Amino acid sequence: MIPVKSATEIATMRKACRIAATVLDRLCRCVAPGVNTYDLDQEGKRLLAECGGRSACYGYRAGAKVFPAYTCLSVNEEIVHGIGQLQRVLREGDIITVDVCVEVDGFIGDNARTVPVGAIPESTAKLLRATETALYAGIEQARSRHRVGFISHAVEQAVRPYGFGIIRDFVGHGVGRTMHEAPQIPNFGPRNRGDRLRPGMTLAIEPMISVGPPRVEMAEDGWTALTADRQPSAHFEHTVLVTDDEPEILTLAERAT
């Protein structure tokens, strides 16, 4: 069963998502050549505390593994779940996915964005544009009475003209009291698949797109997922509320002046 949130729960979700979006936005502004990803993660820790949230990543358990970082920072060929490292220094032409997942008062806000490090090749910029376009195509289909497959199919159709790979090992998901709730939301597949959506459902929609074939390998740290051919990948994510009308993106940052 896909959880349906009450009005009170949705209000708390909005708070968590607002903080997640603010931290993501501010952390992305810290990305620059010469910055190492450990320091970037520590800045994420500071911003989370300043904004009144708690990292939902830090201490996350998967079997015997415990995630050691406050944010997920994935550079170039790293698809998701990258861990900040002192020795991973960002260089001109890199791309980095900044993924911020926040817990506030028992509810989660989850969002991610891939950003350039200085000037990047046009081929890489095209990858970022395609992935972000696919995200919003998926969000547009997060409507009451649509099936989950409407989202999956829209993402796939948005990516197909670009010729990029769609990562299949990791998918979007419901989000709320926990980081991963029902349903799973693949970024590919037919429209008529999956449960029907209802107002009050909250979903993390997150295309992960690769330049080359979507084959995945795991790094020695047991967390970081890599493209098998070591070509770049991109990842964009929003937490979205299904309503009686238009989908509501909960993780939209309020831009500071």
Secondary structure by P-SEA (a helix, b strand, c coil): ccccccaaaaaaaaaaaaaaaaaaaaaaaaccccccaaaaaaaaaaaaaaacccccccccccccccccccbbbbccccccbbbbbccccccccbbbbbbbbbbcccbbbbcbbbbbcccccaaaaaaaaaaaaaaaaaaaaccccccaaaaaaaaaaaacccbbbbbccbbbbbbcccccccbbbbcccccccccccccccccbbbbbbbccccbbbbcccccbbbcccccbbbbbbbbbbbccccccccccccccc
